[in-house]
């Protein structure tokens, strides 16, 4: 069963969509602002929680290898070739992300905001892991003065109170932000905005019960995704 399967599958579909770059282009002048819910960039990728069928407050866990249509995604990525090497269980979510991000390199050029969010996903998961897993990451967030925001991410009844993009450098290094910007064609303002919206939604999806009761499962899923990504891309720390 997968906690992040719904989020990852929707992001992967958007990143793979050949119209994504036209519909949600990167390197656009945007107003950096603190948002609520899915926000500006993540909301555009996920259809604002409406048209893309993504509901941030619907925690329906299913087998990620078939419950979220990941076989269809894999088919699109491999152009009908055999799955070969894709993991099941946690759904091969890292394999999916790795294939999406690796495909960007082979296709050449940049994608749209869907590809940007796909590139930010491993960055967010690695940050959670580096800070001691889900509870450690939340302790760091609350210790930095974002207790109210963190509480909204855990809640099943509140929309996410997202971080201020101008504060993102308190969590992520400039070098990480610059690297994602260079790889995706986005500007650094978009990268910060995306991180400010994606981190809360990842925490939201990892805590379907509104608390940390399932933290071992959440941390195990993060570890598996990072391991699969590392194997596929060969460069994720």
N, C-alpha and C positions, 0 to 999 in steps of 0.2 A: 504494500500500500504506500502511496506517496502523498506527502504533504504539499510539495511544490509542483506536482505534476500539472495541475490546471494552469498555474501562472507560467511555467516554463513552456508548456505546449502552445499557449496563446502568443507568447513572445516569439517563439520559433516560427510560428505560422506567419506572423507579421514580418519578421526579418526575411523570410523566404519569398514573400510576395513580390513579384517583379514590379508591382506598382507602388511599393512602399516608398521608394525614393522620390516618386512624384507626389504621392499623397501626403507624406510626412517628411519633407526634405530636411536634411541637417544643414548646419552652418547658416542658420537664419538668425536675424536679429530678434531676440526675445527679451521680454521683461523678466529679469530674475526676481522671483517673489516666493514667499512662503505660501504654500497651497494646502488644501485639505482634500481628503479622499484620495483618488488616484492621481490628482494633480494635472498639470498641463502636458508634460511630455509622456509620462506613463499612461495617462488617460487617453491621449491621442493614439497610442500604440494598441491599447486594449479596448478601444472604442468607447471610452468613457464608462465602461462597465455595462454598456447596453448592447450596441450593435454587434460586438464581437462575441457576445454570449458569456462574458466574464463578469462574475459577480464577486466582489471582494469580501462579501460577508456570507458567501455560500461555501461552507467547508465540507465538500462532498469528496471523501477520499475513496479512490478506486485504484485498481491495478493500473499502474501507469503505462504498461506496455500495450494495453488495449482500451482502457477506460477513457483515455483522453485523445484517442485517435493518433497516437504516436506512430503507429505503423504507417499511416498515411503520410506523416511528416517524413519518416525514414524513406518511404518510397519516392517522395519528391526530391529528397536530397541525393538519393543514389540513382535516380532516373531509371528505376525498375530493376536495379541490380539486387543481389541477395543482401540480406541484413549484415551478415558476416561480422562478428565481433561485438554486436550490440548486446548490451546486458539487459536482463529483465529485472523483476523485483522492483527496486527503486526506479525502475523504468528506463534505465540507461539515459537518464536525464542529462548527465554529463556528456554522454556520447552524442546526444542530440545537439546540445549547445556547441560541443566541439566541432561537429559536422557543419553547423551553421556558420561558426566563426572561421573554420578552415575553408569553407566554400567561398567566403568573401575574398580570401586571398587568391584562390584559383580563378575566380571570376574576374578579378581586377575591378578597380573603381570602388566607390563607396555605396553603401545602402542608405536607407532612411533612418528614421528614429527607431524603427523596430530593431535594426542591426545595432544601433547605439545601446538600447536596453539589453540586448543579448550580450554585448561586450561588457556591460556594467554588472551583469549577474554574477560572474565569477569573482569580480572585484568585491562585491558586497558579501558573498559567501566566505571568501578568504578573510575578510575583515572580521566577521563574526567568529570564525575559527581561531584567528590570531589572538582574539581577546578573551579566549577561554570558553568558547561555545555560547549558546544562547543566553544563559543567565549572566555570564561574565560580560557579554556585550551590552546587555541591558543595564547591568550595574555601572558600566562605564558611561553609558548614555545618561542615566539618572544622576550620576556623580558630576556630570558636566553641566547640570542645571536643566536637563530636558525631561524631568520626571513626568510632567503632565503629558508631554508628547508621547513618551514611552507607554504610559498608561492607556492612551487611546489606541496604540498599535496592538496592544494585548486584548482590548475590549472587543466583544462580539457585537456590541450595540452602537459603538461610535465610529464615525468616519475617522480615518487617520488624520492626526494633526501633524503635518509633515515638518521636517526641519527647514530652517532658512538656508537656502543655497549658499549664502554668504558665510555660513558657519561650517560648511562641509570640509574646509581645510583643517578644521580641528580634529577631524576623523581620518581623512585621507591625505596622503602626501601630494604635493604639487606634481611630482614626477609621475605618479600614477594617473593623475588627471590628464596631464599632457600626453602621456602614452596612449590613452584611450582616444583622446581628441585626434591624434595623428593617425591612428589606425582606422577610425570611423569617418573622418572628415568633418566631425562635429566641432564646434568651437567650445572653449573651456566653460563658458557660461552654461551651455546646454548640458555638458557633462555634469557640472555641479547640480543643476536643476534635476537631472535624471537621478542622480544619487540621492538627493534629498527626498525624492518620491519613491524610489525603488526600495531602499532600506526599510522604511516603515511597512511597505506591503509584504516584503519577505518575512519580516517578523510577524505580521498579521497572519500570514498563511501557515507559519510554523507553530502557531499557538491557537489551534482551532477551539480549544476549550476555554480560552480567555485567561489562561494561566500557564505555568511552566510544568504542569504535571507530565507532559509528554516530552520533556527536554531530551532524555536519552535518544528517543526516536528521531527528534529533530536534528540533534548533533550528528547522529549516525548518517542521516540522509545527506547532510552537508558534506561529511567526510567522503561519502560514496560519489557524490557529484564531482567534488574536487579531484578525487582519484581518477575518475573516468575522464575528466577534462585533461588532466595531466598526461594520461596515457595517450589521448588522442592528439593533443597539441604539443606535448613534450616540452612545455616551457612554463607551465603555471606553477608557482611556488606554493 
